[in-house]
Amino acid sequence: MEELNRSLFLWINATPHSPEWALEMATFIAKDLIAIVPMLIVALWLWGPRDRVGSQRALVLKTGIALLYAMAISWCAGELFPHARPFAVGLGHQFLSHAADDSYPSDHGTAIFTFALAFIFWHRLWSGVLLLLVGVAIAWSRIYLGVHWPMDMLGGFLVGMLGCLFSHMAWQFYGETLSERASQAYRFVFALPIRKGWVRH
């Protein structure tokens, strides 16, 4: 498996002869495209059709719980199965500045794949597939730039599945209470924007 991991990495990883435009595009994808996660979460909570805002907020909360579970699992996996980054072992070429900490599983991969899977399971298939494509692009970019192994991204995907599973199970026990409390806190904090009609009640 490790040999396959290294072979796939070297196949994807950029070289000093890679075009500048490809490196710049990969850098943007690797560093900035993940911002789609918080932007979508905020938009889904604050706006949307009146008849769907309740289900959107449930989606936001379930996804947030899934992310918390996934990140906790990711941290545990990293502690139990530490794995050096490619540049830390002198393999390939690095084009993105990064600390030489453990790489497995990828935090970026975990976040975007958890988000994508949550949308597939609890929103719309098409929206989840679009986010999955974003996740694949982020995974490619971070391997291309030399800061992650392919298996780091596969690990992020698997951890994302576990996060969604645990969130779905936990929601049966405290989902209704959490939704009510979160809505109360939101109405208190956003009382003025709600009265002005800038955001949904």
DRENBARO-645360 format. One record per residue: x, y, z of N, C-alpha, C, O in turn; residue in three letters. Coordinates in pm, 1 decimal. Layout:
<rs>
R:n_xx:n_yy:n_zz:ca_xx:ca_yy:ca_zz:c_xx:c_yy:c_zz:o_xx:o_yy:o_zz:residu
R:X:Y:Z:X:Y:Z:X:Y:Z:X:Y:Z:ALA
...
</rs>
This chain:
<rs>
R:n_xx:n_yy:n_zz:ca_xx:ca_yy:ca_zz:c_xx:c_yy:c_zz:o_xx:o_yy:o_zz:residu
R:83.2:-121.3:0.0:0.0:0.0:0.0:86.5:126.0:0.0:56.3:223.5:-68.9:MET
R:194.3:122.5:78.3:282.7:238.8:84.4:350.1:263.1:-50.7:370.4:377.7:-91.0:GLU
R:384.3:155.7:-119.3:446.9:170.7:-250.8:348.8:232.1:-350.0:386.4:317.0:-430.8:GLU
R:222.6:188.8:-343.6:119.2:247.3:-429.5:100.6:394.7:-396.4:87.2:477.6:-486.5:LEU
R:99.7:427.7:-267.5:86.1:565.3:-222.5:197.0:653.1:-282.2:170.5:762.5:-332.0:ASN
R:319.1:604.7:-276.6:433.0:680.2:-328.9:426.9:692.4:-481.2:457.6:797.8:-537.0:ARG
R:387.7:585.4:-547.0:379.9:587.8:-693.4:274.2:686.1:-741.4:298.2:762.7:-834.7:SER
R:156.8:684.2:-677.6:50.7:778.0:-714.5:92.9:922.3:-687.3:64.0:1012.5:-765.9:LEU
R:161.5:942.6:-575.2:208.6:1076.9:-542.1:302.9:1129.7:-650.2:286.6:1242.2:-697.5:PHE
R:399.6:1050.1:-688.5:497.2:1093.7:-788.5:433.0:1115.7:-924.6:479.4:1198.6:-1002.8:LEU
R:325.2:1040.7:-953.2:253.3:1057.9:-1078.3:178.1:1191.5:-1081.9:169.7:1255.8:-1186.6:TRP
R:123.1:1233.2:-965.4:43.1:1355.4:-958.1:128.8:1478.6:-929.4:100.8:1586.3:-981.9:ILE
R:230.3:1464.9:-848.9:311.5:1576.4:-800.9:373.3:1658.1:-914.7:426.2:1603.4:-1011.5:ASN
R:365.1:1790.3:-900.2:425.4:1880.2:-998.5:577.6:1870.1:-994.3:635.6:1818.1:-899.0:ALA
R:639.6:1920.5:-1098.2:785.8:1924.4:-1106.0:829.4:2067.2:-1137.1:745.5:2151.3:-1169.3:THR
R:958.3:2095.8:-1128.3:1005.5:2230.0:-1165.4:973.5:2268.0:-1309.9:981.8:2385.3:-1346.1:PRO
R:937.1:2170.3:-1392.3:903.2:2197.2:-1531.5:752.6:2216.5:-1552.9:708.8:2241.9:-1665.1:HIS
R:674.1:2204.6:-1446.5:529.2:2223.5:-1459.4:498.9:2368.9:-1493.6:569.8:2458.7:-1448.2:SER
R:393.9:2393.8:-1573.5:362.8:2531.8:-1613.8:325.4:2619.6:-1494.7:262.6:2573.7:-1399.3:PRO
R:364.5:2744.6:-1501.8:338.7:2838.6:-1393.1:189.8:2856.0:-1366.8:147.3:2868.0:-1251.9:GLU
R:109.5:2857.2:-1475.3:-34.8:2876.0:-1457.7:-97.3:2760.3:-1379.2:-190.3:2780.7:-1301.2:TRP
R:-45.4:2638.4:-1400.4:-98.0:2522.1:-1328.8:-63.7:2530.4:-1180.9:-145.5:2495.8:-1095.7:ALA
R:57.1:2576.3:-1150.4:97.7:2591.9:-1010.2:15.1:2700.2:-941.0:-24.8:2684.2:-825.7:LEU
R:-10.2:2809.6:-1011.5:-90.4:2918.4:-952.8:-234.6:2873.6:-931.0:-293.9:2904.3:-827.6:GLU
R:-290.9:2802.0:-1026.4:-427.8:2751.6:-1011.0:-435.9:2652.5:-895.4:-528.9:2657.9:-815.0:MET
R:-339.1:2562.8:-887.3:-337.9:2463.9:-779.4:-322.6:2531.4:-643.3:-383.2:2488.1:-545.3:ALA
R:-242.4:2636.5:-637.3:-223.6:2709.2:-511.5:-353.5:2774.0:-466.0:-387.1:2769.5:-347.7:THR
R:-427.2:2834.8:-560.1:-556.8:2894.6:-526.6:-653.5:2788.0:-475.8:-720.2:2807.2:-374.1:PHE
R:-660.7:2676.5:-546.5:-751.9:2568.5:-506.2:-713.0:2513.8:-369.3:-799.1:2490.8:-284.4:ILE
R:-583.5:2493.1:-348.2:-535.8:2432.7:-223.3:-556.8:2522.3:-102.7:-585.5:2473.3:6.5:ALA
R:-542.7:2654.1:-121.0:-547.1:2746.4:-7.0:-682.6:2811.9:13.3:-724.0:2832.8:127.4:LYS
R:-753.0:2844.9:-95.3:-869.7:2932.7:-84.7:-1004.3:2867.8:-112.6:-1106.7:2916.6:-64.7:ASP
R:-1006.7:2758.7:-189.3:-1135.9:2702.2:-228.9:-1212.0:2642.6:-110.6:-1334.4:2630.3:-114.9:LEU
R:-1139.2:2605.5:-4.9:-1203.3:2549.5:114.3:-1296.5:2650.9:180.3:-1383.2:2613.4:259.3:ILE
R:-1278.9:2780.0:148.1:-1364.8:2885.3:204.9:-1510.4:2867.9:166.2:-1598.4:2929.5:226.4:ALA
R:-1537.3:2783.6:65.2:-1675.5:2758.4:25.3:-1754.8:2695.2:139.2:-1876.8:2710.3:145.8:ILE
R:-1685.7:2623.8:229.8:-1754.0:2555.9:340.5:-1819.0:2655.8:435.8:-1940.8:2650.3:452.8:VAL
R:-1743.9:2747.7:499.3:-1810.8:2843.3:589.1:-1907.3:2935.4:516.8:-2009.0:2974.4:574.2:PRO
R:-1878.0:2971.7:391.3:-1968.2:3060.2:317.5:-2103.5:2994.6:294.8:-2206.9:3059.3:311.4:MET
R:-2104.3:2868.0:257.4:-2230.4:2797.6:236.0:-2306.5:2777.2:366.3:-2429.1:2787.9:369.4:LEU
R:-2234.2:2747.9:473.3:-2298.6:2729.2:603.1:-2370.9:2856.2:645.7:-2486.2:2850.8:688.3:ILE
R:-2303.9:2970.0:634.4:-2365.0:3098.1:672.0:-2484.2:3129.0:583.1:-2589.9:3168.5:632.4:VAL
R:-2468.4:3111.3:451.7:-2576.9:3142.7:358.4:-2699.7:3055.2:383.2:-2812.7:3103.9:379.3:ALA
R:-2677.9:2927.6:408.5:-2790.4:2837.7:431.3:-2865.1:2870.5:559.7:-2986.5:2851.9:568.1:LEU
R:-2792.5:2919.3:659.7:-2858.6:2952.8:785.6:-2936.1:3084.5:775.6:-3047.3:3095.2:827.5:TRP
R:-2878.5:3183.3:709.8:-2936.2:3317.4:711.5:-3042.4:3341.5:604.9:-3134.1:3420.8:626.0:LEU
R:-3031.1:3274.4:491.3:-3121.1:3302.8:380.3:-3179.2:3174.3:322.0:-3139.5:3063.4:357.9:TRP
R:-3275.3:3193.4:230.1:-3337.7:3080.4:163.6:-3488.3:3093.9:163.3:-3541.8:3179.1:234.3:GLY
R:-3559.1:3012.4:85.6:-3705.8:3014.7:83.3:-3762.9:2989.9:222.7:-3710.6:2907.9:298.2:PRO
R:-3869.6:3060.4:256.1:-3928.6:3049.4:390.2:-3968.4:2906.3:424.7:-3955.3:2863.2:539.2:ARG
R:-4017.1:2833.2:324.9:-4064.6:2698.2:353.1:-3949.9:2596.6:365.0:-3972.3:2480.6:399.4:ASP
R:-3826.4:2642.1:335.9:-3714.0:2549.1:343.9:-3607.5:2590.6:443.9:-3511.4:2517.0:466.0:ARG
R:-3623.2:2708.1:504.8:-3517.1:2756.9:592.8:-3499.8:2666.3:714.5:-3388.5:2652.2:765.3:VAL
R:-3608.0:2604.7:761.8:-3597.8:2514.0:876.3:-3513.8:2391.0:843.3:-3427.9:2350.8:921.8:GLY
R:-3539.1:2331.8:727.1:-3462.1:2213.9:687.4:-3317.0:2251.6:656.8:-3225.8:2172.4:680.2:SER
R:-3296.2:2371.8:605.0:-3159.7:2418.7:578.3:-3081.3:2431.7:707.8:-2963.8:2395.5:713.5:GLN
R:-3145.3:2482.8:810.7:-3075.8:2501.2:938.5:-3048.5:2366.0:1005.1:-2946.3:2348.4:1071.5:ARG
R:-3139.3:2272.0:987.2:-3111.9:2137.2:1037.7:-2991.3:2078.2:965.4:-2907.3:2012.1:1026.6:ALA
R:-2983.4:2102.6:834.3:-2868.3:2057.1:756.5:-2738.9:2118.9:808.0:-2637.6:2050.5:822.3:LEU
R:-2743.4:2249.0:835.7:-2624.9:2319.2:887.0:-2579.5:2257.5:1018.4:-2460.6:2231.7:1037.1:VAL
R:-2672.7:2233.8:1108.7:-2637.7:2177.9:1239.9:-2585.0:2035.1:1226.8:-2484.9:1999.7:1289.2:LEU
R:-2652.0:1953.4:1146.2:-2605.7:1815.4:1128.2:-2467.5:1812.2:1063.7:-2382.6:1731.0:1100.5:LYS
R:-2446.0:1901.4:967.1:-2315.8:1907.8:901.5:-2208.7:1955.8:998.8:-2096.9:1904.3:1000.2:THR
R:-2244.4:2055.3:1080.1:-2149.1:2104.8:1179.7:-2108.8:1995.9:1278.8:-1991.5:1983.3:1314.1:GLY
R:-2206.7:1917.7:1323.4:-2177.6:1806.4:1414.9:-2089.3:1703.3:1345.0:-1994.6:1651.2:1404.0:ILE
R:-2121.0:1674.3:1218.8:-2040.7:1578.2:1142.5:-1895.9:1625.6:1130.7:-1802.7:1545.9:1141.7:ALA
R:-1877.9:1756.3:1108.0:-1742.8:1812.1:1098.5:-1668.3:1798.7:1230.9:-1549.5:1766.5:1232.9:LEU
R:-1738.0:1823.2:1340.9:-1673.8:1808.6:1471.8:-1630.2:1664.2:1496.1:-1517.8:1638.7:1539.4:LEU
R:-1720.3:1570.3:1467.8:-1685.7:1429.2:1482.4:-1568.8:1392.4:1390.8:-1474.1:1326.2:1433.1:TYR
R:-1576.7:1436.3:1264.5:-1474.1:1400.7:1167.2:-1337.6:1455.2:1207.2:-1236.7:1385.4:1196.5:ALA
R:-1334.5:1580.4:1253.6:-1206.8:1639.7:1292.9:-1149.9:1569.7:1416.8:-1028.6:1553.2:1429.1:MET
R:-1237.8:1529.0:1507.8:-1191.6:1456.1:1626.3:-1133.8:1319.5:1586.2:-1029.5:1277.8:1636.6:ALA
R:-1203.2:1251.2:1494.8:-1154.2:1122.2:1446.8:-1022.4:1140.5:1372.5:-930.1:1060.3:1386.9:ILE
R:-1014.7:1247.3:1292.8:-892.8:1276.5:1217.5:-774.9:1297.3:1311.3:-665.3:1246.7:1286.8:SER
R:-797.8:1372.3:1419.0:-690.1:1397.8:1515.6:-643.9:1266.5:1580.1:-524.1:1242.2:1594.5:TRP
R:-739.8:1183.4:1618.4:-705.7:1054.3:1680.1:-628.4:966.4:1582.6:-530.5:902.1:1620.5:CYS
R:-673.0:963.6:1455.8:-603.9:882.4:1355.5:-461.5:931.4:1335.1:-369.2:851.5:1319.2:ALA
R:-443.9:1063.7:1335.5:-310.8:1120.0:1319.9:-218.9:1084.6:1435.1:-99.2:1062.9:1416.0:GLY
R:-275.6:1078.8:1555.7:-195.6:1042.3:1672.4:-161.6:893.6:1672.7:-52.2:854.0:1712.8:GLU
R:-256.1:812.1:1627.9:-235.3:667.3:1629.8:-149.5:619.3:1513.0:-71.4:525.1:1526.7:LEU
R:-164.9:685.5:1397.3:-92.2:643.4:1276.8:-17.5:761.9:1216.0:-52.0:807.3:1107.0:PHE
R:83.4:811.7:1284.8:157.7:928.2:1232.5:226.0:895.1:1099.9:280.8:786.4:1081.5:PRO
R:221.1:991.1:1008.8:280.2:969.9:876.2:340.6:1101.7:829.6:272.1:1203.8:822.6:HIS
R:469.0:1098.3:798.1:539.0:1219.5:754.9:490.4:1263.9:616.9:448.6:1181.9:535.2:ALA
R:496.5:1394.3:592.2:459.5:1448.1:461.4:566.3:1412.7:357.8:680.0:1381.7:393.4:ARG
R:529.1:1417.5:229.1:626.3:1380.2:125.5:757.2:1458.1:132.3:865.3:1400.1:122.8:PRO
R:746.6:1591.9:149.1:869.0:1672.5:150.7:953.9:1644.2:273.6:1075.1:1665.8:272.6:PHE
R:888.5:1594.7:381.4:962.9:1564.8:503.9:1051.5:1440.8:487.3:1149.0:1422.8:560.3:ALA
R:1016.3:1356.1:391.0:1098.3:1237.4:365.8:1179.9:1252.8:237.2:1241.5:1157.7:189.0:VAL
R:1178.7:1375.0:183.2:1261.7:1403.9:66.4:1210.0:1349.0:-64.2:1287.9:1325.0:-156.5:GLY
R:1078.5:1328.4:-74.0:1020.8:1272.6:-196.2:944.7:1380.3:-272.8:868.2:1456.4:-213.5:LEU
R:964.8:1386.9:-402.0:890.5:1479.0:-486.7:934.6:1623.1:-471.8:1045.7:1652.4:-427.6:GLY
R:843.2:1713.4:-510.3:872.7:1856.3:-509.8:763.2:1930.7:-433.3:644.7:1901.6:-449.7:HIS
R:802.9:2026.4:-350.2:709.0:2103.1:-269.3:694.7:2244.0:-325.2:794.6:2312.9:-345.9:GLN
R:569.8:2287.7:-350.2:543.3:2420.4:-405.4:449.4:2501.6:-316.5:407.8:2611.4:-353.5:PHE
R:416.0:2447.2:-198.5:328.1:2516.8:-104.5:390.0:2509.2:33.6:420.8:2400.7:83.0:LEU
R:408.2:2624.8:95.6:469.2:2627.7:228.6:378.5:2556.2:328.5:257.9:2580.3:332.4:SER
R:437.5:2468.6:408.6:359.4:2393.5:507.0:451.5:2340.5:615.0:565.9:2303.8:588.2:HIS
R:400.9:2336.8:737.2:477.3:2278.2:847.7:496.3:2129.5:822.4:412.8:2064.7:759.3:ALA
R:605.8:2077.1:871.8:637.1:1935.2:851.8:572.7:1848.4:959.2:638.7:1765.0:1021.1:ALA
R:441.5:1869.4:980.5:370.0:1788.1:1078.8:313.4:1663.8:1010.6:333.5:1642.2:891.1:ASP
R:241.9:1581.9:1089.2:185.6:1459.0:1032.5:80.2:1492.4:927.5:9.8:1592.9:938.4:ASP
R:70.2:1407.8:826.8:-16.4:1439.9:713.4:-144.8:1358.1:707.1:-236.7:1393.7:633.4:SER
R:-152.8:1248.7:783.2:-267.2:1156.9:767.6:-365.1:1168.8:883.9:-324.3:1168.4:1000.1:TYR
R:-493.9:1179.2:852.8:-552.3:1213.5:723.2:-549.5:1364.5:701.7:-523.9:1439.8:795.6:PRO
R:-575.1:1408.3:581.8:-571.7:1551.5:549.7:-687.4:1625.4:616.8:-802.7:1583.4:607.1:SER
R:-655.6:1736.5:685.6:-761.3:1818.3:745.8:-848.0:1881.9:638.3:-970.4:1885.2:650.4:ASP
R:-783.6:1933.1:532.0:-860.1:1992.9:422.4:-950.9:1887.7:357.5:-1068.3:1913.3:330.5:HIS
R:-894.5:1769.7:333.4:-974.5:1662.6:274.5:-1089.0:1621.2:364.3:-1201.0:1599.9:318.0:GLY
R:-1060.4:1609.7:493.8:-1164.6:1572.4:589.9:-1278.7:1672.3:588.8:-1395.6:1633.6:586.6:THR
R:-1245.1:1802.5:590.2:-1347.7:1907.0:595.5:-1434.2:1906.7:470.3:-1556.8:1902.3:480.3:ALA
R:-1372.8:1911.2:353.0:-1452.5:1924.1:230.9:-1528.1:1796.5:198.7:-1640.4:1803.0:148.8:ILE
R:-1470.0:1681.1:225.8:-1541.1:1556.6:196.6:-1655.2:1533.3:295.7:-1759.4:1479.6:258.0:PHE
R:-1636.8:1573.1:421.9:-1747.1:1564.2:517.8:-1862.9:1651.8:472.0:-1978.8:1610.6:476.1:THR
R:-1830.7:1771.4:429.0:-1932.6:1866.0:382.0:-2004.3:1809.7:258.8:-2127.1:1813.7:250.5:PHE
R:-1926.9:1757.6:163.7:-1986.1:1702.8:41.6:-2076.7:1583.7:72.1:-2187.6:1574.4:19.4:ALA
R:-2029.7:1493.5:156.8:-2109.2:1375.7:190.9:-2235.5:1414.7:266.9:-2341.3:1355.0:247.1:LEU
R:-2224.2:1515.2:354.1:-2342.9:1562.5:426.5:-2448.9:1613.5:329.8:-2567.8:1589.1:349.9:ALA
R:-2406.9:1684.4:224.7:-2502.8:1735.1:126.8:-2561.7:1621.1:44.1:-2679.3:1625.3:7.7:PHE
R:-2482.2:1520.9:14.6:-2534.8:1405.1:-58.5:-2640.6:1333.1:24.9:-2745.4:1294.6:-27.0:ILE
R:-2613.3:1315.0:153.7:-2703.9:1240.1:241.2:-2826.8:1319.6:282.4:-2936.3:1264.1:291.7:PHE
R:-2809.7:1450.4:307.6:-2915.6:1527.5:374.3:-2967.7:1646.9:295.3:-3058.0:1715.8:342.7:TRP
R:-2914.2:1673.7:176.8:-2962.0:1788.5:99.5:-3008.4:1741.4:-37.7:-3115.8:1682.5:-50.2:HIS
R:-2928.4:1766.9:-139.7:-2961.3:1724.0:-275.8:-2841.9:1648.2:-332.1:-2727.0:1682.3:-304.0:ARG
R:-2869.1:1547.0:-410.6:-2760.6:1469.0:-468.3:-2670.3:1556.5:-555.1:-2547.8:1545.8:-548.9:LEU
R:-2732.5:1644.4:-637.2:-2653.2:1726.4:-729.2:-2561.4:1821.6:-654.0:-2447.4:1843.6:-694.8:TRP
R:-2611.4:1878.9:-542.9:-2527.8:1972.9:-467.2:-2412.1:1899.4:-400.4:-2300.5:1950.9:-394.1:SER
R:-2439.2:1778.5:-350.6:-2332.9:1699.8:-290.0:-2228.4:1657.8:-391.3:-2109.0:1657.3:-361.2:GLY
R:-2272.7:1622.3:-512.5:-2177.8:1581.7:-617.3:-2089.8:1699.4:-657.5:-1969.8:1682.3:-678.8:VAL
R:-2148.6:1819.2:-668.2:-2069.1:1938.3:-699.9:-1962.5:1962.4:-593.4:-1847.4:1991.7:-625.9:LEU
R:-2000.8:1949.9:-466.0:-1904.4:1967.7:-358.4:-1800.8:1856.0:-357.7:-1685.5:1877.3:-320.2:LEU
R:-1842.5:1737.4:-399.2:-1747.7:1626.5:-408.7:-1642.0:1655.9:-515.2:-1524.6:1623.3:-497.6:LEU
R:-1684.0:1717.1:-624.9:-1589.2:1756.8:-728.9:-1493.7:1863.1:-677.1:-1375.0:1861.8:-709.8:LEU
R:-1545.7:1956.0:-595.7:-1459.1:2055.0:-531.9:-1357.9:1984.8:-441.7:-1240.1:2020.3:-439.0:VAL
R:-1405.9:1884.3:-367.9:-1317.3:1807.1:-281.0:-1207.5:1736.1:-358.3:-1092.1:1733.7:-315.6:GLY
R:-1243.7:1678.2:-472.2:-1143.7:1610.9:-556.2:-1040.6:1711.6:-606.6:-921.4:1681.4:-612.6:VAL
R:-1087.2:1831.8:-643.1:-994.5:1935.8:-689.4:-898.3:1977.0:-578.2:-778.7:1993.8:-602.0:ALA
R:-950.9:1993.0:-456.7:-865.6:2029.6:-343.8:-765.8:1917.6:-314.6:-648.2:1943.4:-288.9:ILE
R:-813.5:1793.8:-318.8:-724.6:1679.4:-295.3:-613.3:1676.9:-398.9:-496.1:1661.4:-364.7:ALA
R:-650.4:1692.3:-526.5:-549.6:1693.4:-633.7:-447.5:1803.9:-611.3:-327.0:1781.4:-623.0:TRP
R:-496.2:1923.8:-579.1:-406.0:2038.8:-568.3:-302.2:2020.9:-458.1:-186.2:2058.7:-474.9:SER
R:-343.0:1964.4:-347.2:-250.5:1950.6:-235.4:-149.3:1837.6:-257.3:-38.8:1840.5:-203.3:ARG
R:-188.6:1739.1:-336.7:-91.9:1637.1:-378.2:0.3:1695.9:-485.4:121.8:1676.7:-481.0:ILE
R:-57.5:1766.6:-580.1:18.1:1828.6:-690.3:126.4:1921.3:-637.4:236.8:1926.5:-691.5:TYR
R:93.9:1994.8:-530.5:189.0:2090.3:-473.9:285.6:2027.3:-374.5:374.8:2094.7:-323.0:LEU
R:268.1:1899.1:-347.8:367.6:1825.3:-271.7:353.0:1823.8:-121.2:449.2:1792.8:-51.0:GLY
R:233.7:1856.7:-68.6:220.0:1860.6:77.7:136.6:1744.7:133.5:124.1:1730.6:255.1:VAL
R:79.8:1662.1:45.5:0.7:1548.1:91.7:21.7:1427.1:2.0:57.4:1438.2:-115.3:HIS
R:-1.8:1311.6:61.9:-4.8:1185.2:-10.9:-147.8:1158.1:-58.9:-242.5:1210.4:-0.1:TRP
R:-165.4:1078.3:-163.5:-300.8:1039.5:-205.5:-379.8:971.0:-93.5:-499.9:994.4:-79.8:PRO
R:-314.1:887.1:-13.8:-384.4:816.5:92.8:-431.9:911.2:203.3:-526.4:879.3:275.5:MET
R:-367.8:1026.3:217.0:-414.8:1126.2:312.5:-555.1:1172.6:275.2:-640.1:1194.2:361.6:ASP
R:-577.4:1187.6:144.7:-706.7:1234.4:96.1:-812.7:1124.9:103.8:-928.4:1151.4:136.4:MET
R:-771.8:1001.0:73.2:-864.2:889.4:90.2:-902.7:876.1:237.1:-1018.3:848.6:269.5:LEU
R:-805.2:895.8:325.8:-833.7:892.9:469.4:-933.0:1000.2:508.4:-1022.9:975.5:588.7:GLY
R:-917.7:1120.7:451.6:-1011.9:1229.0:479.0:-1152.7:1195.0:435.2:-1249.4:1228.4:503.7:GLY
R:-1164.8:1128.0:320.0:-1296.1:1086.2:270.2:-1359.8:984.2:364.6:-1477.7:995.6:398.1:PHE
R:-1283.1:886.1:406.9:-1336.0:782.1:496.3:-1374.3:840.4:632.3:-1476.7:803.3:689.6:LEU
R:-1291.9:931.6:683.6:-1323.0:996.6:810.5:-1449.3:1080.7:796.0:-1530.9:1087.0:888.0:VAL
R:-1465.4:1145.5:680.3:-1586.9:1223.0:654.8:-1711.4:1134.9:659.0:-1815.1:1176.5:710.7:GLY
R:-1701.8:1014.0:605.1:-1814.7:920.1:610.9:-1848.0:883.4:754.9:-1965.0:877.4:792.7:MET
R:-1745.0:859.1:834.8:-1767.6:827.0:976.3:-1830.4:944.8:1049.2:-1921.4:927.2:1130.2:LEU
R:-1781.6:1065.0:1020.2:-1838.1:1183.5:1083.4:-1986.0:1199.1:1054.3:-2064.1:1231.2:1143.8:GLY
R:-2025.0:1176.5:929.6:-2166.2:1185.6:891.3:-2248.6:1075.7:958.5:-2361.0:1099.9:1002.7:CYS
R:-2192.4:955.6:965.8:-2263.0:845.4:1031.4:-2288.5:875.8:1178.0:-2400.2:858.1:1226.7:LEU
R:-2185.7:921.6:1248.8:-2201.4:952.7:1390.6:-2297.7:1069.2:1411.5:-2376.2:1069.1:1506.3:PHE
R:-2291.5:1168.4:1322.9:-2382.8:1282.9:1334.1:-2527.1:1238.4:1315.6:-2615.6:1282.2:1389.2:SER
R:-2551.3:1151.5:1217.6:-2687.2:1104.3:1192.5:-2740.5:1025.1:1312.0:-2857.3:1038.3:1348.5:HIS
R:-2655.7:943.8:1371.9:-2697.2:866.3:1489.3:-2724.4:958.2:1608.4:-2824.1:942.0:1678.7:MET
R:-2634.5:1055.1:1630.4:-2649.7:1146.4:1743.8:-2772.4:1235.1:1728.1:-2835.6:1272.6:1826.9:ALA
R:-2806.3:1268.6:1602.9:-2919.8:1358.3:1577.7:-3051.0:1298.5:1629.9:-3141.4:1372.4:1669.0:TRP
R:-3061.5:1168.4:1630.6:-3183.4:1103.9:1678.8:-3206.1:1133.1:1827.1:-3319.9:1132.5:1873.9:GLN
R:-3097.7:1158.5:1900.9:-3107.5:1178.4:2045.6:-3123.8:1325.1:2085.0:-3202.0:1357.2:2174.4:PHE
R:-3049.1:1415.2:2017.6:-3055.5:1554.5:2063.1:-3075.8:1655.8:1950.2:-3057.4:1775.7:1971.2:TYR
R:-3113.1:1609.7:1832.3:-3129.8:1700.5:1719.6:-3237.1:1805.3:1741.5:-3215.7:1923.2:1713.4:GLY
R:-3351.8:1763.5:1791.3:-3463.2:1857.5:1811.5:-3427.7:1962.1:1916.8:-3453.5:2081.0:1898.3:GLU
R:-3368.5:1917.0:2027.1:-3329.7:2010.8:2133.7:-3223.7:2107.9:2083.8:-3231.0:2227.5:2111.8:THR
R:-3125.5:2057.6:2010.6:-3018.9:2142.9:1958.7:-3074.3:2246.7:1861.8:-3034.5:2363.1:1866.0:LEU
R:-3165.8:2205.0:1774.6:-3226.9:2298.0:1679.5:-3299.4:2409.7:1750.5:-3288.9:2526.2:1712.2:SER
R:-3373.6:2373.6:1854.9:-3449.4:2474.0:1930.1:-3356.7:2573.0:2000.0:-3378.9:2694.0:1994.7:GLU
R:-3253.4:2521.6:2065.1:-3159.0:2608.9:2135.2:-3083.8:2698.9:2037.9:-3065.7:2817.7:2064.3:ARG
R:-3040.4:2642.6:1926.0:-2966.7:2721.4:1827.2:-3055.1:2831.0:1768.6:-3008.4:2942.7:1746.3:ALA
R:-3181.6:2800.4:1743.7:-3275.4:2899.5:1690.2:-3300.0:3011.7:1790.3:-3307.0:3128.6:1752.3:SER
R:-3313.2:2976.6:1918.0:-3331.4:3078.7:2021.3:-3211.3:3171.8:2029.2:-3226.7:3293.7:2036.8:GLN
R:-3091.2:3113.8:2027.2:-2969.0:3194.0:2033.1:-2957.9:3282.8:1909.9:-2918.9:3399.1:1920.1:ALA
R:-2991.9:3228.3:1794.0:-2985.2:3304.9:1669.4:-3082.0:3423.1:1672.9:-3044.7:3534.8:1637.0:TYR
R:-3206.6:3399.0:1716.3:-3305.2:3507.1:1720.4:-3265.2:3617.1:1818.2:-3296.6:3734.1:1796.3:ARG
R:-3195.9:3580.2:1926.0:-3150.3:3679.2:2023.0:-3035.0:3762.8:1966.4:-3037.3:3885.7:1974.2:PHE
R:-2936.3:3696.9:1910.5:-2817.2:3765.9:1860.8:-2847.7:3846.8:1734.8:-2793.0:3955.4:1716.1:VAL
R:-2935.1:3794.1:1647.9:-2964.6:3860.0:1521.2:-3100.4:3929.9:1523.0:-3164.9:3943.4:1419.0:PHE
R:-3142.9:3973.5:1639.1:-3276.0:4035.7:1650.9:-3291.7:4154.8:1556.4:-3393.5:4166.6:1488.1:ALA
R:-3191.8:4242.9:1552.2:-3202.0:4361.5:1466.8:-3203.9:4325.2:1318.5:-3294.3:4369.6:1247.8:LEU
R:-3108.6:4246.6:1267.8:-3115.8:4210.4:1125.2:-3244.7:4138.2:1088.6:-3294.9:4153.5:977.3:PRO
R:-3299.0:4058.7:1182.3:-3425.2:3988.6:1154.7:-3538.0:4089.2:1141.4:-3619.3:4079.2:1049.6:ILE
R:-3544.1:4187.3:1233.1:-3649.6:4289.9:1226.2:-3638.2:4370.9:1098.1:-3739.9:4409.3:1040.3:ARG
R:-3516.6:4397.4:1053.0:-3495.7:4475.7:931.5:-3524.2:4393.4:805.3:-3531.9:4448.6:695.6:LYS
R:-3539.4:4265.4:820.7:-3565.3:4179.8:705.2:-3441.7:4144.5:625.5:-3451.9:4097.1:512.3:GLY
R:-3323.5:4167.3:684.2:-3198.5:4137.4:613.6:-3170.7:3986.7:610.8:-3107.4:3935.4:518.5:TRP
R:-3219.7:3917.3:714.1:-3200.7:3772.6:722.1:-3333.2:3708.6:760.6:-3425.2:3776.9:805.6:VAL
R:-3342.3:3578.9:742.8:-3465.7:3507.8:776.0:-3483.1:3495.8:927.1:-3385.8:3493.2:1002.5:ARG
R:-3608.2:3488.6:969.3:-3641.3:3472.2:1111.2:-3593.5:3336.9:1159.2:-3611.6:3303.0:1276.2:HIS
</rs>
